[in-house]
Amino acid sequence: MVNWPVSPRDRMIVDGVEYEVIGEPERYDRSPFGTIESFPTPFTVGHRIFDANGEDAHGNPVESWSAPVERAVHGWAAPRTDEPKLAGHDRDIVEIELYAPEWRVINLRKVNG
C-alpha cells in the first residue's frame, strides 16, 4: 500500500494533465536484490479521490472526485515496452507510469484523451 491510499478510478494531475488510475498499484518492494531505503520525492502531483456515492444538485447518484491533494512522488514516464502496456480489469493502455513512494508504480491513462 502506498503511504497514501490510491485506488482504481482515482485521478492524478501530472504536469497539468488529468489521468485516471488503472488497476491497483504495482509493488516493487519485494525485489530479491533489495531496495534503496531512501529515495527522493522531488515532484508533486494532484490526487483526486474517486467517490462512487456522490449526488448531484437533485439528489441523483453520480460519480465524483475530491478536490486535488498534493502528493510527493519520485517521478513519472511513459512505459518502455515494445508492445502497449495493459493494466486493470479492462486491460486499458497505460499512458504514464507514476513512481510513488514505497516502491509502487501507479498506471495511468489520460482522462478524455
C-alpha positions in Angstrom: 0.0 0.0 0.0 1.3 3.4 -0.9 1.9 5.6 2.1 -1.2 7.5 0.8 -4.1 5.3 -0.4 -4.7 5.1 -4.1 -7.5 3.1 -5.8 -8.6 2.4 -9.3 -10.6 5.3 -10.8 -8.8 7.9 -8.6 -7.3 10.7 -10.7 -3.9 12.2 -10.8 -2.9 15.6 -12.2 0.5 15.4 -13.7 2.0 18.5 -15.3 -1.5 20.0 -15.6 -3.0 16.9 -17.4 -5.6 14.7 -15.6 -5.1 10.9 -15.7 -7.2 8.1 -14.3 -5.6 5.3 -12.2 -5.9 1.9 -13.9 -5.9 -1.1 -11.7 -4.1 -1.5 -8.4 -0.6 -0.1 -7.9 2.2 -2.5 -8.8 4.6 -3.4 -6.0 8.3 -3.5 -6.4 9.3 -3.6 -2.7 9.9 -7.4 -2.7 12.9 -7.5 -5.0 15.4 -10.3 -4.3 18.1 -7.6 -4.7 16.7 -5.4 -2.0 15.6 -1.8 -2.3 17.1 1.6 -1.6 16.0 2.7 1.9 15.5 6.3 1.0 14.8 7.8 -2.4 14.0 11.5 -3.0 10.5 12.6 -4.0 11.2 16.0 -5.6 8.0 16.2 -7.7 4.3 16.7 -6.7 1.1 15.6 -8.4 -2.5 16.3 -7.6 -4.5 13.3 -6.3 -8.3 13.3 -6.7 -10.1 10.5 -4.8 -13.0 8.8 -6.5 -16.4 8.7 -4.8 -19.0 6.4 -6.4 -21.6 7.7 -3.9 -21.8 11.3 -4.9 -25.1 13.2 -5.6 -26.0 15.9 -8.0 -28.0 19.0 -7.0 -31.2 17.0 -7.3 -30.1 14.1 -5.1 -29.4 11.7 -8.1 -26.4 9.4 -7.7 -23.3 10.5 -9.7 -19.7 9.7 -9.7 -17.5 12.4 -8.3 -13.9 13.2 -7.3 -12.4 15.1 -4.4 -10.5 18.3 -4.8 -6.8 17.6 -5.6 -4.5 16.9 -2.7 -0.7 17.3 -3.4 1.3 14.1 -3.2 5.1 13.8 -3.4 6.4 11.3 -6.0 9.7 10.2 -7.4 8.7 11.0 -11.0 6.8 9.6 -14.0 7.5 8.4 -17.5 5.8 6.6 -20.5 6.1 2.8 -20.3 9.1 1.5 -22.1 8.0 -1.7 -23.9 7.8 -2.9 -27.4 4.1 -3.5 -27.1 1.5 -1.4 -25.3 1.4 -1.9 -21.5 -2.0 -3.0 -20.4 -3.4 -2.8 -16.9 -6.6 -3.1 -14.9 -9.7 -5.4 -15.4 -10.5 -3.9 -18.8 -6.8 -4.1 -19.9 -6.6 -0.4 -20.6 -3.5 1.0 -22.3 -1.1 2.6 -19.8 0.0 6.1 -20.9 2.0 7.1 -17.9 3.7 5.2 -15.0 3.8 7.2 -11.8 6.6 6.3 -9.5 5.3 6.6 -5.9 6.9 6.2 -2.5 7.3 2.7 -1.0 8.3 1.3 -4.4 4.9 1.4 -6.1 4.2 2.1 -9.8 0.7 3.6 -10.4 -0.5 3.1 -14.0 -2.4 6.0 -15.6 -4.4 6.8 -18.7 -5.4 10.2 -19.9 -8.9 11.4 -19.0 -10.9 12.5 -22.1 -7.8 11.8 -24.1 
